[in-house]
Amino acid sequence: MIDTNLIHKALANPLRRDILAWLRAPVVAFPEGHVDLGRGVAVHAIQARSGLSQSTVSVHIAVLVEAGLLVSTRVGQWIFLSRNEEVIRTFAQQICLHL
């Protein structure tokens, strides 16, 4: 079950929408090689691309994870993020049906 209110809140911020767009095509958005196709993109690469502080980006990422739009995977000291395509697809279908 998805929480559409949390998703709407998450999508209300332009940086969060940017992060989701970057993760849609991570090889294009992060050509420096910070992509692990099995796990996603390292958080530090997202922070570097945004140009914002680590703490600011962490707050935005936490909102996206809480809404279920991102999946966080820890590997050693690194945290990788990827899109939760199932939640995104379900949300988009609900928007089409109800709006």
Secondary structure as the mmCIF struct_conf table of DSSP 4:
data_model
#
loop_
_struct_conf.conf_type_id
_struct_conf.id
_struct_conf.beg_label_comp_id
_struct_conf.beg_label_asym_id
_struct_conf.beg_label_seq_id
_struct_conf.end_label_comp_id
_struct_conf.end_label_asym_id
_struct_conf.end_label_seq_id
HELX_RH_AL_P HELX_RH_AL_P1 THR A 4 LEU A 11
TURN_TY1_P TURN_TY1_P1 ALA A 12 ALA A 12
BEND BEND1 ASN A 13 ASN A 13
HELX_RH_AL_P HELX_RH_AL_P2 PRO A 14 ARG A 24
BEND BEND2 ALA A 25 ALA A 25
HELX_RH_AL_P HELX_RH_AL_P3 PRO A 26 ALA A 29
TURN_TY1_P TURN_TY1_P2 PRO A 31 GLU A 32
BEND BEND3 GLY A 33 GLY A 33
STRN STRN1 VAL A 35 ASP A 36
TURN_TY1_P TURN_TY1_P3 LEU A 37 ARG A 39
STRN STRN2 GLY A 40 ALA A 42
HELX_RH_AL_P HELX_RH_AL_P4 VAL A 43 SER A 50
TURN_TY1_P TURN_TY1_P4 GLY A 51 GLY A 51
BEND BEND4 LEU A 52 LEU A 52
HELX_RH_AL_P HELX_RH_AL_P5 GLN A 54 GLU A 66
TURN_TY1_P TURN_TY1_P5 ALA A 67 GLY A 68
BEND BEND5 LEU A 69 LEU A 69
STRN STRN3 LEU A 70 VAL A 75
TURN_TY1_P TURN_TY1_P6 GLY A 76 GLN A 77
STRN STRN4 TRP A 78 ARG A 83
HELX_RH_AL_P HELX_RH_AL_P6 GLU A 85 HIS A 98
#
